[in-house]
Amino acid sequence: MKTSDFLEKWRRGEISEPEDPEIHGDFMIWKGLAGRNSVFVGSI
């Protein structure tokens, strides 16, 4: 699954919040890195 697809489904609630705090942290890191990447790509 592409990152953009994952984030869109997660925001819409199609992918539920993980109960495991470590996995939730991974989701948040993934979201943050995806945001940074889109800013970086947009500046090129």
mmCIF entry with sequence, helices, sheets and N, C-alpha, C, O atoms, coordinates in Angstrom:
data_MODEL
# 
_entry.id   MODEL 
# 
_entity.id                         1 
_entity.type                       polymer 
_entity.pdbx_number_of_molecules   1 
# 
_entity_poly.entity_id                      1 
_entity_poly.type                           'polypeptide(L)' 
_entity_poly.nstd_linkage                   no 
_entity_poly.nstd_monomer                   no 
_entity_poly.pdbx_seq_one_letter_code       MKTSDFLEKWRRGEISEPEDPEIHGDFMIWKGLAGRNSVFVGSI 
_entity_poly.pdbx_seq_one_letter_code_can   MKTSDFLEKWRRGEISEPEDPEIHGDFMIWKGLAGRNSVFVGSI 
_entity_poly.pdbx_strand_id                 A 
# 
loop_
_entity_poly_seq.entity_id 
_entity_poly_seq.num 
_entity_poly_seq.mon_id 
_entity_poly_seq.hetero 
1 1  MET n 
1 2  LYS n 
1 3  THR n 
1 4  SER n 
1 5  ASP n 
1 6  PHE n 
1 7  LEU n 
1 8  GLU n 
1 9  LYS n 
1 10 TRP n 
1 11 ARG n 
1 12 ARG n 
1 13 GLY n 
1 14 GLU n 
1 15 ILE n 
1 16 SER n 
1 17 GLU n 
1 18 PRO n 
1 19 GLU n 
1 20 ASP n 
1 21 PRO n 
1 22 GLU n 
1 23 ILE n 
1 24 HIS n 
1 25 GLY n 
1 26 ASP n 
1 27 PHE n 
1 28 MET n 
1 29 ILE n 
1 30 TRP n 
1 31 LYS n 
1 32 GLY n 
1 33 LEU n 
1 34 ALA n 
1 35 GLY n 
1 36 ARG n 
1 37 ASN n 
1 38 SER n 
1 39 VAL n 
1 40 PHE n 
1 41 VAL n 
1 42 GLY n 
1 43 SER n 
1 44 ILE n 
# 
_struct_asym.id          A 
_struct_asym.entity_id   1 
# 
loop_
_struct_conf.conf_type_id 
_struct_conf.id 
_struct_conf.pdbx_PDB_helix_id 
_struct_conf.beg_label_comp_id 
_struct_conf.beg_label_asym_id 
_struct_conf.beg_label_seq_id 
_struct_conf.pdbx_beg_PDB_ins_code 
_struct_conf.end_label_comp_id 
_struct_conf.end_label_asym_id 
_struct_conf.end_label_seq_id 
_struct_conf.pdbx_end_PDB_ins_code 
_struct_conf.beg_auth_comp_id 
_struct_conf.beg_auth_asym_id 
_struct_conf.beg_auth_seq_id 
_struct_conf.end_auth_comp_id 
_struct_conf.end_auth_asym_id 
_struct_conf.end_auth_seq_id 
_struct_conf.pdbx_PDB_helix_class 
_struct_conf.details 
_struct_conf.pdbx_PDB_helix_length 
HELX_P HELX_P1 AA1 THR A 3  ? ARG A 12 ? THR A 3  ARG A 12 1 ? 10 
HELX_P HELX_P2 AA2 PRO A 21 ? SER A 43 ? PRO A 21 SER A 43 1 ? 23 
# 
_struct_conf_type.id          HELX_P 
_struct_conf_type.criteria    ? 
_struct_conf_type.reference   ? 
# 
loop_
_atom_site.group_PDB 
_atom_site.id 
_atom_site.type_symbol 
_atom_site.label_atom_id 
_atom_site.label_alt_id 
_atom_site.label_comp_id 
_atom_site.label_asym_id 
_atom_site.label_entity_id 
_atom_site.label_seq_id 
_atom_site.pdbx_PDB_ins_code 
_atom_site.Cartn_x 
_atom_site.Cartn_y 
_atom_site.Cartn_z 
_atom_site.occupancy 
_atom_site.B_iso_or_equiv 
_atom_site.pdbx_formal_charge 
_atom_site.auth_seq_id 
_atom_site.auth_comp_id 
_atom_site.auth_asym_id 
_atom_site.auth_atom_id 
_atom_site.pdbx_PDB_model_num 
ATOM 1   N N  . MET A 1 1  ? 0.853   -1.174 0.000  1.00 0.00 ? 1  MET A N  1 
ATOM 2   C CA . MET A 1 1  ? 0.000   0.000  0.000  1.00 0.00 ? 1  MET A CA 1 
ATOM 3   C C  . MET A 1 1  ? 0.897   1.234  0.000  1.00 0.00 ? 1  MET A C  1 
ATOM 4   O O  . MET A 1 1  ? 1.865   1.313  0.756  1.00 0.00 ? 1  MET A O  1 
ATOM 5   N N  . LYS A 1 2  ? 0.568   2.174  -0.840 1.00 0.00 ? 2  LYS A N  1 
ATOM 6   C CA . LYS A 1 2  ? 1.313   3.431  -0.879 1.00 0.00 ? 2  LYS A CA 1 
ATOM 7   C C  . LYS A 1 2  ? 1.030   4.233  0.391  1.00 0.00 ? 2  LYS A C  1 
ATOM 8   O O  . LYS A 1 2  ? -0.046  4.140  0.983  1.00 0.00 ? 2  LYS A O  1 
ATOM 9   N N  . THR A 1 3  ? 2.021   5.019  0.787  1.00 0.00 ? 3  THR A N  1 
ATOM 10  C CA . THR A 1 3  ? 1.877   5.832  1.990  1.00 0.00 ? 3  THR A CA 1 
ATOM 11  C C  . THR A 1 3  ? 0.670   6.751  1.898  1.00 0.00 ? 3  THR A C  1 
ATOM 12  O O  . THR A 1 3  ? -0.070  6.890  2.871  1.00 0.00 ? 3  THR A O  1 
ATOM 13  N N  . SER A 1 4  ? 0.460   7.374  0.761  1.00 0.00 ? 4  SER A N  1 
ATOM 14  C CA . SER A 1 4  ? -0.679  8.293  0.613  1.00 0.00 ? 4  SER A CA 1 
ATOM 15  C C  . SER A 1 4  ? -2.004  7.555  0.797  1.00 0.00 ? 4  SER A C  1 
ATOM 16  O O  . SER A 1 4  ? -2.938  8.097  1.389  1.00 0.00 ? 4  SER A O  1 
ATOM 17  N N  . ASP A 1 5  ? -2.092  6.330  0.297  1.00 0.00 ? 5  ASP A N  1 
ATOM 18  C CA . ASP A 1 5  ? -3.308  5.528  0.472  1.00 0.00 ? 5  ASP A CA 1 
ATOM 19  C C  . ASP A 1 5  ? -3.515  5.174  1.942  1.00 0.00 ? 5  ASP A C  1 
ATOM 20  O O  . ASP A 1 5  ? -4.629  5.256  2.457  1.00 0.00 ? 5  ASP A O  1 
ATOM 21  N N  . PHE A 1 6  ? -2.431  4.781  2.610  1.00 0.00 ? 6  PHE A N  1 
ATOM 22  C CA . PHE A 1 6  ? -2.512  4.444  4.026  1.00 0.00 ? 6  PHE A CA 1 
ATOM 23  C C  . PHE A 1 6  ? -3.000  5.632  4.841  1.00 0.00 ? 6  PHE A C  1 
ATOM 24  O O  . PHE A 1 6  ? -3.927  5.507  5.642  1.00 0.00 ? 6  PHE A O  1 
ATOM 25  N N  . LEU A 1 7  ? -2.370  6.785  4.634  1.00 0.00 ? 7  LEU A N  1 
ATOM 26  C CA . LEU A 1 7  ? -2.742  7.966  5.411  1.00 0.00 ? 7  LEU A CA 1 
ATOM 27  C C  . LEU A 1 7  ? -4.182  8.385  5.159  1.00 0.00 ? 7  LEU A C  1 
ATOM 28  O O  . LEU A 1 7  ? -4.890  8.776  6.087  1.00 0.00 ? 7  LEU A O  1 
ATOM 29  N N  . GLU A 1 8  ? -4.611  8.306  3.918  1.00 0.00 ? 8  GLU A N  1 
ATOM 30  C CA . GLU A 1 8  ? -5.997  8.669  3.593  1.00 0.00 ? 8  GLU A CA 1 
ATOM 31  C C  . GLU A 1 8  ? -6.985  7.729  4.297  1.00 0.00 ? 8  GLU A C  1 
ATOM 32  O O  . GLU A 1 8  ? -7.980  8.180  4.863  1.00 0.00 ? 8  GLU A O  1 
ATOM 33  N N  . LYS A 1 9  ? -6.705  6.430  4.258  1.00 0.00 ? 9  LYS A N  1 
ATOM 34  C CA . LYS A 1 9  ? -7.597  5.463  4.912  1.00 0.00 ? 9  LYS A CA 1 
ATOM 35  C C  . LYS A 1 9  ? -7.564  5.634  6.428  1.00 0.00 ? 9  LYS A C  1 
ATOM 36  O O  . LYS A 1 9  ? -8.596  5.495  7.086  1.00 0.00 ? 9  LYS A O  1 
ATOM 37  N N  . TRP A 1 10 ? -6.401  5.931  6.986  1.00 0.00 ? 10 TRP A N  1 
ATOM 38  C CA . TRP A 1 10 ? -6.283  6.109  8.430  1.00 0.00 ? 10 TRP A CA 1 
ATOM 39  C C  . TRP A 1 10 ? -7.063  7.339  8.874  1.00 0.00 ? 10 TRP A C  1 
ATOM 40  O O  . TRP A 1 10 ? -7.762  7.300  9.887  1.00 0.00 ? 10 TRP A O  1 
ATOM 41  N N  . ARG A 1 11 ? -6.946  8.432  8.123  1.00 0.00 ? 11 ARG A N  1 
ATOM 42  C CA . ARG A 1 11 ? -7.675  9.664  8.466  1.00 0.00 ? 11 ARG A CA 1 
ATOM 43  C C  . ARG A 1 11 ? -9.179  9.478  8.389  1.00 0.00 ? 11 ARG A C  1 
ATOM 44  O O  . ARG A 1 11 ? -9.917  10.068 9.178  1.00 0.00 ? 11 ARG A O  1 
ATOM 45  N N  . ARG A 1 12 ? -9.644  8.662  7.445  1.00 0.00 ? 12 ARG A N  1 
ATOM 46  C CA . ARG A 1 12 ? -11.079 8.422  7.294  1.00 0.00 ? 12 ARG A CA 1 
ATOM 47  C C  . ARG A 1 12 ? -11.607 7.373  8.257  1.00 0.00 ? 12 ARG A C  1 
ATOM 48  O O  . ARG A 1 12 ? -12.813 7.136  8.314  1.00 0.00 ? 12 ARG A O  1 
ATOM 49  N N  . GLY A 1 13 ? -10.716 6.741  9.017  1.00 0.00 ? 13 GLY A N  1 
ATOM 50  C CA . GLY A 1 13 ? -11.133 5.732  9.976  1.00 0.00 ? 13 GLY A CA 1 
ATOM 51  C C  . GLY A 1 13 ? -11.277 4.343  9.400  1.00 0.00 ? 13 GLY A C  1 
ATOM 52  O O  . GLY A 1 13 ? -11.779 3.443  10.073 1.00 0.00 ? 13 GLY A O  1 
ATOM 53  N N  . GLU A 1 14 ? -10.843 4.151  8.153  1.00 0.00 ? 14 GLU A N  1 
ATOM 54  C CA . GLU A 1 14 ? -10.904 2.823  7.548  1.00 0.00 ? 14 GLU A CA 1 
ATOM 55  C C  . GLU A 1 14 ? -9.838  1.905  8.135  1.00 0.00 ? 14 GLU A C  1 
ATOM 56  O O  . GLU A 1 14 ? -9.974  0.682  8.092  1.00 0.00 ? 14 GLU A O  1 
ATOM 57  N N  . ILE A 1 15 ? -8.790  2.489  8.677  1.00 0.00 ? 15 ILE A N  1 
ATOM 58  C CA . ILE A 1 15 ? -7.772  1.756  9.418  1.00 0.00 ? 15 ILE A CA 1 
ATOM 59  C C  . ILE A 1 15 ? -7.880  2.276  10.848 1.00 0.00 ? 15 ILE A C  1 
ATOM 60  O O  . ILE A 1 15 ? -7.676  3.463  11.103 1.00 0.00 ? 15 ILE A O  1 
ATOM 61  N N  . SER A 1 16 ? -8.196  1.389  11.764 1.00 0.00 ? 16 SER A N  1 
ATOM 62  C CA . SER A 1 16 ? -8.419  1.831  13.141 1.00 0.00 ? 16 SER A CA 1 
ATOM 63  C C  . SER A 1 16 ? -7.104  2.148  13.850 1.00 0.00 ? 16 SER A C  1 
ATOM 64  O O  . SER A 1 16 ? -6.031  1.684  13.463 1.00 0.00 ? 16 SER A O  1 
ATOM 65  N N  . GLU A 1 17 ? -7.228  2.955  14.899 1.00 0.00 ? 17 GLU A N  1 
ATOM 66  C CA . GLU A 1 17 ? -6.075  3.279  15.726 1.00 0.00 ? 17 GLU A CA 1 
ATOM 67  C C  . GLU A 1 17 ? -5.585  1.990  16.382 1.00 0.00 ? 17 GLU A C  1 
ATOM 68  O O  . GLU A 1 17 ? -6.382  1.253  16.961 1.00 0.00 ? 17 GLU A O  1 
ATOM 69  N N  . PRO A 1 18 ? -4.302  1.711  16.299 1.00 0.00 ? 18 PRO A N  1 
ATOM 70  C CA . PRO A 1 18 ? -3.794  0.493  16.935 1.00 0.00 ? 18 PRO A CA 1 
ATOM 71  C C  . PRO A 1 18 ? -3.831  0.618  18.461 1.00 0.00 ? 18 PRO A C  1 
ATOM 72  O O  . PRO A 1 18 ? -3.598  1.694  19.013 1.00 0.00 ? 18 PRO A O  1 
ATOM 73  N N  . GLU A 1 19 ? -4.123  -0.485 19.124 1.00 0.00 ? 19 GLU A N  1 
ATOM 74  C CA . GLU A 1 19 ? -4.166  -0.490 20.589 1.00 0.00 ? 19 GLU A CA 1 
ATOM 75  C C  . GLU A 1 19 ? -2.763  -0.575 21.181 1.00 0.00 ? 19 GLU A C  1 
ATOM 76  O O  . GLU A 1 19 ? -2.518  -0.083 22.282 1.00 0.00 ? 19 GLU A O  1 
ATOM 77  N N  . ASP A 1 20 ? -1.853  -1.192 20.457 1.00 0.00 ? 20 ASP A N  1 
ATOM 78  C CA . ASP A 1 20 ? -0.467  -1.337 20.916 1.00 0.00 ? 20 ASP A CA 1 
ATOM 79  C C  . ASP A 1 20 ? 0.239   0.013  20.802 1.00 0.00 ? 20 ASP A C  1 
ATOM 80  O O  . ASP A 1 20 ? 0.329   0.566  19.706 1.00 0.00 ? 20 ASP A O  1 
ATOM 81  N N  . PRO A 1 21 ? 0.743   0.556  21.920 1.00 0.00 ? 21 PRO A N  1 
ATOM 82  C CA . PRO A 1 21 ? 1.377   1.876  21.888 1.00 0.00 ? 21 PRO A CA 1 
ATOM 83  C C  . PRO A 1 21 ? 2.591   1.938  20.948 1.00 0.00 ? 21 PRO A C  1 
ATOM 84  O O  . PRO A 1 21 ? 2.855   2.978  20.344 1.00 0.00 ? 21 PRO A O  1 
ATOM 85  N N  . GLU A 1 22 ? 3.320   0.837  20.829 1.00 0.00 ? 22 GLU A N  1 
ATOM 86  C CA . GLU A 1 22 ? 4.493   0.834  19.950 1.00 0.00 ? 22 GLU A CA 1 
ATOM 87  C C  . GLU A 1 22 ? 4.076   0.941  18.480 1.00 0.00 ? 22 GLU A C  1 
ATOM 88  O O  . GLU A 1 22 ? 4.690   1.674  17.705 1.00 0.00 ? 22 GLU A O  1 
ATOM 89  N N  . ILE A 1 23 ? 3.040   0.215  18.111 1.00 0.00 ? 23 ILE A N  1 
ATOM 90  C CA . ILE A 1 23 ? 2.552   0.288  16.728 1.00 0.00 ? 23 ILE A CA 1 
ATOM 91  C C  . ILE A 1 23 ? 1.947   1.663  16.461 1.00 0.00 ? 23 ILE A C  1 
ATOM 92  O O  . ILE A 1 23 ? 2.128   2.214  15.375 1.00 0.00 ? 23 ILE A O  1 
ATOM 93  N N  . HIS A 1 24 ? 1.231   2.223  17.435 1.00 0.00 ? 24 HIS A N  1 
ATOM 94  C CA . HIS A 1 24 ? 0.671   3.560  17.266 1.00 0.00 ? 24 HIS A CA 1 
ATOM 95  C C  . HIS A 1 24 ? 1.794   4.567  17.037 1.00 0.00 ? 24 HIS A C  1 
ATOM 96  O O  . HIS A 1 24 ? 1.676   5.460  16.198 1.00 0.00 ? 24 HIS A O  1 
ATOM 97  N N  . GLY A 1 25 ? 2.885   4.415  17.791 1.00 0.00 ? 25 GLY A N  1 
ATOM 98  C CA . GLY A 1 25 ? 4.049   5.285  17.598 1.00 0.00 ? 25 GLY A CA 1 
ATOM 99  C C  . GLY A 1 25 ? 4.625   5.152  16.197 1.00 0.00 ? 25 GLY A C  1 
ATOM 100 O O  . GLY A 1 25 ? 5.030   6.142  15.589 1.00 0.00 ? 25 GLY A O  1 
ATOM 101 N N  . ASP A 1 26 ? 4.660   3.918  15.685 1.00 0.00 ? 26 ASP A N  1 
ATOM 102 C CA . ASP A 1 26 ? 5.137   3.697  14.318 1.00 0.00 ? 26 ASP A CA 1 
ATOM 103 C C  . ASP A 1 26 ? 4.244   4.416  13.314 1.00 0.00 ? 26 ASP A C  1 
ATOM 104 O O  . ASP A 1 26 ? 4.737   5.012  12.357 1.00 0.00 ? 26 ASP A O  1 
ATOM 105 N N  . PHE A 1 27 ? 2.920   4.362  13.532 1.00 0.00 ? 27 PHE A N  1 
ATOM 106 C CA . PHE A 1 27 ? 1.980   5.061  12.649 1.00 0.00 ? 27 PHE A CA 1 
ATOM 107 C C  . PHE A 1 27 ? 2.271   6.562  12.659 1.00 0.00 ? 27 PHE A C  1 
ATOM 108 O O  . PHE A 1 27 ? 2.298   7.204  11.609 1.00 0.00 ? 27 PHE A O  1 
ATOM 109 N N  . MET A 1 28 ? 2.487   7.108  13.843 1.00 0.00 ? 28 MET A N  1 
ATOM 110 C CA . MET A 1 28 ? 2.722   8.547  13.964 1.00 0.00 ? 28 MET A CA 1 
ATOM 111 C C  . MET A 1 28 ? 4.039   8.949  13.295 1.00 0.00 ? 28 MET A C  1 
ATOM 112 O O  . MET A 1 28 ? 4.119   9.991  12.643 1.00 0.00 ? 28 MET A O  1 
ATOM 113 N N  . ILE A 1 29 ? 5.064   8.119  13.460 1.00 0.00 ? 29 ILE A N  1 
ATOM 114 C CA . ILE A 1 29 ? 6.345   8.393  12.799 1.00 0.00 ? 29 ILE A CA 1 
ATOM 115 C C  . ILE A 1 29 ? 6.170   8.343  11.291 1.00 0.00 ? 29 ILE A C  1 
ATOM 116 O O  . ILE A 1 29 ? 6.685   9.205  10.579 1.00 0.00 ? 29 ILE A O  1 
ATOM 117 N N  . TRP A 1 30 ? 5.442   7.334  10.791 1.00 0.00 ? 30 TRP A N  1 
ATOM 118 C CA . TRP A 1 30 ? 5.206   7.200  9.358  1.00 0.00 ? 30 TRP A CA 1 
ATOM 119 C C  . TRP A 1 30 ? 4.482   8.444  8.830  1.00 0.00 ? 30 TRP A C  1 
ATOM 120 O O  . TRP A 1 30 ? 4.829   8.979  7.777  1.00 0.00 ? 30 TRP A O  1 
ATOM 121 N N  . LYS A 1 31 ? 3.488   8.886  9.571  1.00 0.00 ? 31 LYS A N  1 
ATOM 122 C CA . LYS A 1 31 ? 2.736   10.079 9.174  1.00 0.00 ? 31 LYS A CA 1 
ATOM 123 C C  . LYS A 1 31 ? 3.661   11.302 9.131  1.00 0.00 ? 31 LYS A C  1 
ATOM 124 O O  . LYS A 1 31 ? 3.604   12.095 8.191  1.00 0.00 ? 31 LYS A O  1 
ATOM 125 N N  . GLY A 1 32 ? 4.505   11.447 10.143 1.00 0.00 ? 32 GLY A N  1 
ATOM 126 C CA . GLY A 1 32 ? 5.424   12.585 10.180 1.00 0.00 ? 32 GLY A CA 1 
ATOM 127 C C  . GLY A 1 32 ? 6.434   12.554 9.060  1.00 0.00 ? 32 GLY A C  1 
ATOM 128 O O  . GLY A 1 32 ? 6.709   13.584 8.444  1.00 0.00 ? 32 GLY A O  1 
ATOM 129 N N  . LEU A 1 33 ? 6.995   11.387 8.784  1.00 0.00 ? 33 LEU A N  1 
ATOM 130 C CA . LEU A 1 33 ? 7.966   11.269 7.699  1.00 0.00 ? 33 LEU A CA 1 
ATOM 131 C C  . LEU A 1 33 ? 7.318   11.531 6.345  1.00 0.00 ? 33 LEU A C  1 
ATOM 132 O O  . LEU A 1 33 ? 7.928   12.144 5.469  1.00 0.00 ? 33 LEU A O  1 
ATOM 133 N N  . ALA A 1 34 ? 6.093   11.070 6.176  1.00 0.00 ? 34 ALA A N  1 
ATOM 134 C CA . ALA A 1 34 ? 5.388   11.311 4.916  1.00 0.00 ? 34 ALA A CA 1 
ATOM 135 C C  . ALA A 1 34 ? 5.148   12.806 4.729  1.00 0.00 ? 34 ALA A C  1 
ATOM 136 O O  . ALA A 1 34 ? 5.263   13.318 3.615  1.00 0.00 ? 34 ALA A O  1 
ATOM 137 N N  . GLY A 1 35 ? 4.817   13.508 5.812  1.00 0.00 ? 35 GLY A N  1 
ATOM 138 C CA . GLY A 1 35 ? 4.616   14.953 5.726  1.00 0.00 ? 35 GLY A CA 1 
ATOM 139 C C  . GLY A 1 35 ? 5.901   15.681 5.381  1.00 0.00 ? 35 GLY A C  1 
ATOM 140 O O  . GLY A 1 35 ? 5.901   16.600 4.562  1.00 0.00 ? 35 GLY A O  1 
ATOM 141 N N  . ARG A 1 36 ? 6.997   15.270 6.004  1.00 0.00 ? 36 ARG A N  1 
ATOM 142 C CA . ARG A 1 36 ? 8.292   15.879 5.698  1.00 0.00 ? 36 ARG A CA 1 
ATOM 143 C C  . ARG A 1 36 ? 8.688   15.633 4.253  1.00 0.00 ? 36 ARG A C  1 
ATOM 144 O O  . ARG A 1 36 ? 9.204   16.524 3.579  1.00 0.00 ? 36 ARG A O  1 
ATOM 145 N N  . ASN A 1 37 ? 8.441   14.406 3.779  1.00 0.00 ? 37 ASN A N  1 
ATOM 146 C CA . ASN A 1 37 ? 8.790   14.069 2.414  1.00 0.00 ? 37 ASN A CA 1 
ATOM 147 C C  . ASN A 1 37 ? 8.006   14.928 1.424  1.00 0.00 ? 37 ASN A C  1 
ATOM 148 O O  . ASN A 1 37 ? 8.566   15.390 0.430  1.00 0.00 ? 37 ASN A O  1 
ATOM 149 N N  . SER A 1 38 ? 6.731   15.144 1.682  1.00 0.00 ? 38 SER A N  1 
ATOM 150 C CA . SER A 1 38 ? 5.926   15.937 0.741  1.00 0.00 ? 38 SER A CA 1 
ATOM 151 C C  . SER A 1 38 ? 6.402   17.397 0.736  1.00 0.00 ? 38 SER A C  1 
ATOM 152 O O  . SER A 1 38 ? 6.365   18.051 -0.306 1.00 0.00 ? 38 SER A O  1 
ATOM 153 N N  . VAL A 1 39 ? 6.846   17.907 1.879  1.00 0.00 ? 39 VAL A N  1 
ATOM 154 C CA . VAL A 1 39 ? 7.388   19.276 1.928  1.00 0.00 ? 39 VAL A CA 1 
ATOM 155 C C  . VAL A 1 39 ? 8.690   19.332 1.151  1.00 0.00 ? 39 VAL A C  1 
ATOM 156 O O  . VAL A 1 39 ? 8.918   20.267 0.384  1.00 0.00 ? 39 VAL A O  1 
ATOM 157 N N  . PHE A 1 40 ? 9.549   18.334 1.345  1.00 0.00 ? 40 PHE A N  1 
ATOM 158 C CA . PHE A 1 40 ? 10.831  18.300 0.656  1.00 0.00 ? 40 PHE A CA 1 
ATOM 159 C C  . PHE A 1 40 ? 10.633  18.212 -0.859 1.00 0.00 ? 40 PHE A C  1 
ATOM 160 O O  . PHE A 1 40 ? 11.246  18.964 -1.616 1.00 0.00 ? 40 PHE A O  1 
ATOM 161 N N  . VAL A 1 41 ? 9.780   17.297 -1.288 1.00 0.00 ? 41 VAL A N  1 
ATOM 162 C CA . VAL A 1 41 ? 9.529   17.117 -2.716 1.00 0.00 ? 41 VAL A CA 1 
ATOM 163 C C  . VAL A 1 41 ? 8.927   18.387 -3.314 1.00 0.00 ? 41 VAL A C  1 
ATOM 164 O O  . VAL A 1 41 ? 9.244   18.759 -4.444 1.00 0.00 ? 41 VAL A O  1 
ATOM 165 N N  . GLY A 1 42 ? 8.064   19.045 -2.555 1.00 0.00 ? 42 GLY A N  1 
ATOM 166 C CA . GLY A 1 42 ? 7.453   20.279 -3.044 1.00 0.00 ? 42 GLY A CA 1 
ATOM 167 C C  . GLY A 1 42 ? 8.439   21.423 -3.185 1.00 0.00 ? 42 GLY A C  1 
ATOM 168 O O  . GLY A 1 42 ? 8.195   22.367 -3.937 1.00 0.00 ? 42 GLY A O  1 
ATOM 169 N N  . SER A 1 43 ? 9.542   21.347 -2.472 1.00 0.00 ? 43 SER A N  1 
ATOM 170 C CA . SER A 1 43 ? 10.540  22.426 -2.550 1.00 0.00 ? 43 SER A CA 1 
ATOM 171 C C  . SER A 1 43 ? 11.566  22.220 -3.651 1.00 0.00 ? 43 SER A C  1 
ATOM 172 O O  . SER A 1 43 ? 12.364  23.112 -3.938 1.00 0.00 ? 43 SER A O  1 
ATOM 173 N N  . ILE A 1 44 ? 11.546  21.051 -4.266 1.00 0.00 ? 44 ILE A N  1 
ATOM 174 C CA . ILE A 1 44 ? 12.518  20.761 -5.339 1.00 0.00 ? 44 ILE A CA 1 
ATOM 175 C C  . ILE A 1 44 ? 12.089  21.409 -6.628 1.00 0.00 ? 44 ILE A C  1 
ATOM 176 O O  . ILE A 1 44 ? 12.774  21.280 -7.642 1.00 0.00 ? 44 ILE A O  1 
# 
